[in-house]
Amino acid sequence: MGFAARSSDASLVTPDLSPPANDTSHHSMIVKRAAKPTARTADLLVDVLVDAGVEVIFGLPGGPVAPILDALLDRPEIRTITTRHEAGAIFAAAGYAQATGKIGVVVVTSGPGILNAMTGLASAHADGLPVLVITGEVPRERFGQGAVQEGTSEGLDIVHMVRSITKFAAEARDPNTAPGLLRRAIATASSGRRGPAVVTLPMDVGTAHSRPPAVEVTSRLEFRPSAQSLDTTANALSGAKHGLLLVGSGARWGSGPRLVRELAERLQIPVMTTPKGKGVFPEDHPLSLGVFGWGGHPSASEYLGKGVDVLMAIGTGLGETATDSWSTKLAASEHFIQLDVEAQRIGRNYPVTLGVVDTVESALPQIIERLDPTPRAPRAFGVRRQQTGAEVLVGPEGRISPQRALWELQRALPATTLFTSDIGSHMFFALHHLEIKSPRGFMIMFGLGSMASGIGSALGVKVGRPDAPVVAVCGDGCFSMGLGDVGTAAQEGIPMIFAVLNDQRYGLVEVGHDAIFGRTPAFGCPMNVAQLAEGVGAKAVVVEQPGDILELDLLALSSRGPLVLDIRIDRQVRLQSGRLEFLKEMANQSGS
């Protein structure tokens, strides 16, 4: 197994040249003349955000973070969106990052503010999404004195608490080094495998005056796969008789989707994606097998069932959702190749014959240039789904089926529509039945699997992509958790659609209990979704029968703000899932 590295740009980092223990980057200094003798630190930090191309900030106000919020009043080029909960702010920033490729920024206050954000931080960390959180802190002179909402190392110790779910976490105790610290946080969040960063800012540091840095430091992270490992990869793929590409969300960034498509077409090799990678390879392409893993397609599992000799996993950590609970079908008879930007992910879940540590954008061109340029005969595979919405209109209860609702949604909206999915039964239907053709056409925060993540992220997707229709597919339980984000969309006049597959319960949990134990507690979630939506300022329409969605002018109804579709689905309709079989097996093993 060959590991190595080559280069990928990061951003400006702090003048402190001491790298973290695992840093393999190279630094060079650039001398800059200070633009002004001194300025308030909060204003200098906002200057850093502007220089980094930040266009929008999500968050909630609070006393300790007030200096940053005040400084933002003087920078109209940055839009600030006040959410109803800090977790929603992080989810929105993560959705913005996924939709635009830029860093998502969040500003929250100390104590409960940053603690409320920790679920979102963990989600962004698990999914490799670049999010920067600036959180306020009590003044330095009050450290350790029991100040309200203190989160310092002498109190809650927020920096220590978030280190395991961030790529970078630090407290800005010195006004003079705070701008450099923020640059370092941005660089770290945006380079390598992306992820969240946190900077805490004591209130008196934000109000203190300091000099803009005269010296800045650029950072470049380098990866250098050996020529031998790239030659072996190209030869293995070229010689495959029943080969396969498994593509994850790590291939979504930059030119990754285009390069994956070029590789597949040069080799005429079929492609399946992980659930998180859905859409990175277009699902209407002849070489597409669709999704493998949770919510996956029969076309993918059947191809694997015939045995593969060479499998290349690109930009996936091969976790539970991506592998259909670590299916043995993924074992390759000749070569298992794994390309990932993190060395520790190589071979963690499956034995590999070759590991390539690099970014997708850097490694794939080097592999493609080693392939025989002679065109290969075109092959066709195609995605095959379980019964679609064209076939299953209603369920035993006589109400619209989930797959029919999604089928109608896609036909009532332009092909440019971007979808997010929350976590629950609806998630399996969305992964299976939505046909996604663009790399950023679908987002699910699956790494942590937090309910309401798909609602908040849809808000961020729409802010980042105002040109495209955006639909959040969610369940009624998720909707109740994310209701504040619907209110934020209404307050901001953000035109988007929330498609609530409403079964009046935590359906996935009930279905799972019943499948494993043959019985289940009642996990009811009764509410009037339409009334709740109208209560926070959104429009609402109740859907119960096939054809109801097709009769609506969805774009007109959502043109001035959010539209909530209260889709009262048939509770008896199920989607076959390997996840339930895995849980049954685990339960049986535990009981034996």
Buried (B, 14 or more C-beta within 10 A) or exposed (E): BBBBBBBBEBBBBBBEEEBEEEBEBEEEEEEEEEEEEBBBBBBBBBBBBEBBEBBBBBBBBBEBBBBBBBBBEEBEEBEBBBBBBBBBBBBBBBBBBBBBBBBBBBBBBBBBBBBBBBBBBBBBBBBBBBBBBBBBBBBBEBBEEEBEBBBBBEBBBBBEBBBEBBBBBBBBBBBBBBBBBBBBBBBBBBBBBBBBBBBBBBBBBBBBEBBBBEEBBBBBBBBEBEEEBBEBBBBBBBEBEBBBBBBBBBBBBBEBBEBBBBBBBBBBBBBBBBBBBBBBBBBEBBBBBBBBBBBBBBBBBEBBEEEBBBBBBBBBBBBBBBBBBEBEBBEBEBBBBBBBBEBEBBBEBBEBBBBBBBBBBBBBBBBBEBBEEEEEEEEEBBBEBBEBBEEBBBBEEEBBBBBBBBBBBBEBBEEEBBBBBBBBBBBBBBBBBBBBBBBBBBBBBBBBBBBBBBBBBBBBBBBBBEEBBBBBBBBBBBBBBBBBBBBBBBBBEBBBBBBBBBBBBBBBBBBBBEBBEEEBEEEEBEBBBBEBBBBBBBBBBBBBEBEBBEEBEBBEBBEEBBBBBBBBBBBEBBBEBBBBEBBBEEEEEEEE
